[in-house]
Amino acid sequence: MPKKLPIGIQTLSHIIDGGYVYVDKTPYAFRLIDQGKYYFLSRPRRFGKSLFLDTLKEIFEGNKALFKGLYIEDKWDFEDRYPVIHISLGAGMSITMERMYSMLRWEMSKEAQRLGVELEETATPRDALARLIWAAHEKHGKPVVVLIDEYDKPILDNITDTELAREMRDELKDLYTVIKASDELIRLVFITGVSKFSKLNLFSGLNNLNDITLNPTYGNICGYSHEEVLEHFQEHLAGVNMEEVRAWYNGYNYFGDKVYNPFDILLFIDNDLDFRNYWWSTGNPKFLIDLVKSKAYDIPNIEHYEATDSMLDSFDVDNIELEPLLWQTGYLTIKEKFSFRGRNRYRLGIPNKEIQYSLNFLRGDRV
């Protein structure tokens, strides 16, 4: 009998203990743990970022039983445990600064309780994070692992309110400076999100991040390659035309193998192999629709759009250009990389049939 499909499950222990399919991403986890200290990764929604962060958490907390038969099982010393601070900013929408403060304080207090340390109730989010890192290090006698998921969601949820989005950006910028200031107490930092804010703004206080978004070594860190789909879902996909599956859902390029959005494949299988636009109903970013409406953007014929490194990294609340945002949210992918006058250039295009349909919906939303 085929293994169960991990639809919507972002917790490694639930997947392993529950007998769900798990596509092994621990080779990438082991490499980045072994090779560096500060990382940033941008991927569209539903690409497996949260599950990868939870995998890092389980590795550093020494839960070896979860990794039986996986790549990292015999390569990592699971007796060498570290305190892990795992913060997600993806819970709900932050429509006021006070609600964002409340969410951040809740995340800090939750992690403090889990790690067995105390925080001052009146502490600001910035002071709470600094205290949390220091207290976790003192209690456990080891450097701390800091994992931040959906770092940009409070800003993106309010992107059409420029003043509020700017205020949230500046507050989060102040929060993230704590991490760099705590360098001697830290073992590893991994931050994920959808957007790539300009380093001159949100991450100016944390300018030592290694952005692996387009690093070929980590091109398959999230998403399923075609070979992984064939290996792990063979029984589920018996009799289906895999070239048609590839045309519909594959095509995202981060300079590894071209990959599928995992949620698409899982929903395609769960819906009796019915070719449908699952992206629009499950992974479509509401903030992008709101932005297109509020700014009256024209969705152009975007095939063959060309961009530079700086254009792909140019997103900020004070400088919102549609094409880089469409790339970051998964509506565009890189079709070709080439050099022009000594600079990298990227030709962007639509990754697959599903996204073509989603773009048609996005255009229609403005009518």
C-alpha positions in Angstrom: 0.0 0.0 0.0 1.4 3.4 -0.9 2.5 5.8 1.9 0.2 8.6 2.9 0.5 12.0 1.3 1.8 14.7 3.7 -0.6 17.4 2.5 -0.2 20.5 4.6 2.1 18.8 7.1 5.2 21.0 8.0 6.5 19.0 11.0 9.1 16.3 10.3 8.1 14.1 13.3 4.5 13.9 12.1 5.6 12.9 8.6 8.0 10.2 9.8 6.0 8.8 12.7 2.8 9.0 10.7 4.1 7.0 7.8 3.8 9.7 5.2 6.0 10.1 2.2 9.2 12.1 2.9 11.6 13.3 0.2 15.0 13.4 1.8 16.4 16.9 1.9 19.0 16.2 4.6 21.9 16.2 2.2 21.3 19.9 1.9 20.8 20.3 5.6 24.1 18.6 6.4 26.1 20.6 3.8 24.9 24.0 5.0 25.4 23.1 8.7 28.9 21.9 7.9 29.9 24.7 5.6 28.5 28.0 7.1 26.7 29.8 9.8 24.3 32.5 8.4 21.8 31.7 5.6 18.9 33.2 3.8 16.5 31.4 1.4 13.7 32.8 -0.7 11.1 30.5 -2.3 7.4 30.9 -3.2 4.7 29.7 -0.9 4.0 26.0 -0.4 7.5 25.1 -1.5 8.6 23.3 1.7 10.5 26.0 3.5 8.7 25.4 6.8 9.4 21.7 6.7 13.0 22.3 6.0 13.4 24.6 9.0 11.7 22.0 11.2 14.1 19.4 9.8 17.0 21.6 10.9 15.4 22.0 14.3 15.1 18.2 14.8 18.8 17.7 13.7 20.2 20.2 16.2 17.9 18.9 19.0 19.4 15.5 18.4 16.2 13.5 17.5 18.2 10.8 15.7 15.2 8.3 15.5 13.5 10.6 12.9 16.5 10.3 10.5 16.7 6.5 10.3 17.6 5.6 6.7 18.1 9.2 5.7 21.3 10.7 4.3 22.3 12.4 7.5 21.8 9.5 9.9 25.4 8.4 10.0 27.0 11.7 9.2 25.9 13.9 12.1 26.6 13.5 15.8 23.1 13.5 17.3 24.5 13.5 20.8 25.9 17.0 20.2 22.6 18.9 20.9 22.0 22.6 20.6 19.3 24.9 21.9 17.0 26.0 19.0 15.0 29.2 18.8 12.3 28.6 16.1 10.2 31.6 15.3 7.5 31.8 12.6 5.9 35.1 11.6 3.4 33.3 9.4 0.6 33.1 12.0 -2.3 35.4 11.0 -2.2 38.9 9.5 -0.6 41.8 11.3 -2.9 44.7 10.6 -1.5 47.0 13.3 1.9 47.5 14.8 0.5 46.4 18.2 -0.7 43.1 16.7 2.8 42.5 15.2 4.4 43.3 18.6 1.9 40.8 20.3 2.7 38.1 17.7 6.5 38.6 18.2 6.2 38.6 22.0 4.1 35.4 21.8 6.7 33.7 19.6 9.5 34.7 22.0 7.6 33.6 25.2 6.6 30.3 23.6 10.3 29.5 22.7 11.4 30.7 26.2 9.0 28.3 27.8 10.1 25.4 25.6 13.8 26.1 26.3 13.2 26.5 30.1 14.3 30.2 30.4 12.5 33.3 31.5 11.8 36.6 29.8 10.6 39.9 31.1 6.9 40.4 30.2 7.4 44.0 29.3 10.4 43.5 27.0 10.3 44.8 23.5 10.6 42.1 20.7 14.2 43.2 20.1 15.1 43.0 23.8 13.2 39.8 24.2 15.1 38.1 21.3 18.5 39.3 22.7 17.6 38.0 26.1 16.3 34.7 24.7 19.5 34.0 22.8 21.7 34.9 25.8 19.5 32.9 28.3 19.3 29.8 26.0 23.1 29.9 25.7 23.6 30.3 29.4 21.2 27.5 30.4 22.3 24.9 27.9 26.0 25.8 27.6 26.0 25.7 23.8 25.7 28.2 21.0 22.2 28.8 19.8 20.5 27.9 16.5 18.1 30.7 15.3 15.5 29.7 12.7 13.1 32.4 11.4 10.3 31.3 9.0 8.2 33.8 6.9 10.3 36.7 8.1 8.5 39.0 5.6 4.9 38.1 6.1 3.8 41.0 8.4 5.2 43.4 5.8 3.7 41.6 2.8 0.3 41.3 4.5 0.2 45.1 4.6 2.1 46.0 1.5 -0.7 48.2 0.1 -0.4 50.5 3.2 3.0 51.9 2.5 3.4 53.8 5.8 2.4 50.7 7.9 4.6 48.4 5.8 7.5 50.7 6.1 7.0 50.9 9.9 6.9 47.1 10.2 10.0 46.8 8.0 11.9 49.2 10.2 10.8 47.3 13.4 11.8 44.0 11.9 15.1 45.4 10.8 15.8 46.5 14.4 14.9 43.0 15.5 17.2 41.2 13.1 20.2 43.4 14.2 20.1 41.5 17.5 21.3 38.3 15.6 24.5 39.8 14.3 25.2 41.4 17.7 24.9 38.0 19.3 27.4 36.3 16.9 29.5 34.7 19.6 26.5 33.0 21.1 25.2 31.6 17.8 25.8 28.2 16.0 23.6 28.7 13.0 21.0 31.2 11.6 18.5 30.3 8.8 15.9 32.8 7.6 13.3 32.0 5.0 10.6 34.0 3.2 8.9 34.7 -0.1 10.4 38.0 -0.9 14.0 39.2 -1.1 14.1 42.6 0.4 16.9 44.9 -0.5 19.9 44.4 1.8 20.1 48.2 2.1 16.8 48.2 4.0 15.5 45.2 6.0 18.8 43.3 6.3 21.2 46.2 6.5 21.8 45.3 10.2 22.3 41.7 9.3 24.6 42.0 6.2 26.5 38.7 6.8 23.7 36.5 5.5 24.6 34.0 2.8 21.8 34.3 0.3 21.5 30.8 -1.2 18.3 31.5 -3.2 20.2 31.1 -6.6 23.1 29.0 -5.4 23.2 25.9 -7.6 24.4 23.8 -4.7 21.1 24.4 -3.0 18.9 24.5 -6.1 16.9 21.5 -5.0 16.8 22.3 -1.3 13.0 22.9 -1.6 10.6 21.5 -4.2 10.6 18.1 -5.8 12.7 17.2 -8.8 11.2 15.0 -11.5 13.4 12.1 -10.4 12.3 12.5 -6.8 8.6 12.4 -7.9 9.3 9.3 -9.9 11.1 7.6 -7.0 8.8 8.5 -4.1 5.3 8.7 -5.8 5.6 5.9 -8.4 2.7 3.9 -6.9 0.5 7.0 -6.7 1.2 7.9 -10.3 0.7 4.6 -12.0 -0.6 5.0 -15.5 -0.3 8.8 -15.7 1.4 10.6 -18.5 4.5 12.0 -16.7 5.4 14.3 -19.5 2.0 15.9 -19.2 2.6 16.2 -15.4 5.9 17.9 -16.1 4.3 20.3 -18.5 1.6 21.3 -16.0 3.6 21.5 -12.8 7.4 21.4 -13.3 9.7 24.1 -14.5 10.8 26.2 -11.5 14.5 26.8 -11.9 16.9 27.7 -9.1 20.0 26.3 -11.0 19.7 22.7 -9.7 17.2 20.4 -11.4 13.9 22.0 -12.5 11.5 21.4 -9.7 7.8 21.0 -8.8 6.0 22.8 -6.1 5.4 19.9 -3.6 1.9 21.0 -2.8 0.9 20.8 -6.4 2.0 17.2 -6.8 0.4 16.2 -3.5 -3.0 17.8 -4.5 -2.8 16.4 -8.1 -2.4 12.9 -6.7 -5.0 13.4 -4.0 -7.5 14.7 -6.6 -7.4 11.5 -8.6 -4.7 12.7 -11.0 -6.9 15.5 -12.2 -5.0 18.3 -14.1 -6.2 21.5 -12.4 -4.9 24.9 -11.3 -4.1 24.1 -7.7 -1.8 27.1 -7.4 -4.6 29.7 -7.5 -6.7 28.2 -4.7 -3.9 27.2 -2.4 -0.6 29.0 -3.0 -1.7 32.3 -4.6 -0.3 35.2 -2.5 -3.2 37.5 -1.5 -0.8 40.4 -1.1 0.1 40.2 -4.8 -3.5 40.4 -5.9 -4.1 43.4 -3.5 -1.0 45.1 -4.8 -1.9 44.6 -8.5 -5.4 46.1 -7.7 -4.2 49.0 -5.6 -1.3 50.1 -7.9 -3.3 49.4 -11.1 -0.4 47.4 -12.5 -0.7 46.2 -16.0 0.1 42.5 -16.3 2.3 42.6 -19.4 3.3 39.9 -21.8 6.1 38.9 -19.6 7.7 36.1 -21.6 11.4 36.8 -22.2 11.6 39.6 -19.6 15.3 40.2 -18.8 16.6 41.1 -15.3 19.9 41.7 -13.6 21.0 40.5 -10.2 20.1 43.9 -8.7 16.6 43.8 -10.3 15.8 40.4 -8.9 16.9 41.7 -5.4 15.3 45.1 -5.7 12.1 44.6 -3.7 11.2 47.0 -1.0 8.1 48.8 0.2 9.5 52.1 -1.3 10.5 50.4 -4.6 7.9 47.9 -5.7 8.4 46.6 -9.3 6.1 44.0 -10.6 8.4 41.7 -12.5 10.8 40.9 -9.6 7.8 40.3 -7.4 6.3 37.9 -9.9 9.6 36.1 -9.9 9.8 35.9 -6.1 6.3 34.7 -5.8 6.7 31.9 -8.4 4.8 33.4 -11.4 8.0 33.7 -13.3 11.1 31.5 -13.3 14.6 31.8 -14.8 14.7 30.4 -18.3 18.3 31.4 -19.1 21.3 32.9 -17.4 23.8 34.8 -19.6 26.4 37.5 -19.4 26.1 40.9 -21.0 28.9 43.5 -20.7 30.4 41.6 -17.8 27.1 41.4 -15.8 24.8 38.5 -15.1 21.5 38.7 -16.8 18.5 36.5 -16.5 15.7 35.8 -19.0 12.5 35.1 -17.2 9.5 33.2 -18.3 6.4 31.3 -17.2 7.4 28.0 -15.6 4.4 25.8 -16.6 0.8 25.5 -17.7 -0.6 26.0 -14.3 1.1 29.3 -13.8 -0.1 30.4 -17.2 -3.6 29.8 -16.0 -2.9 31.6 -12.7 -1.6 34.7 -14.6 -4.8 34.7 -16.6 -6.7 34.8 -13.4 -4.4 37.5 -12.0 -5.1 39.6 -15.1 -8.8 39.0 -14.8 -8.8 40.1 -11.2 -8.4 43.7 -12.3 -11.3 43.7 -14.6 
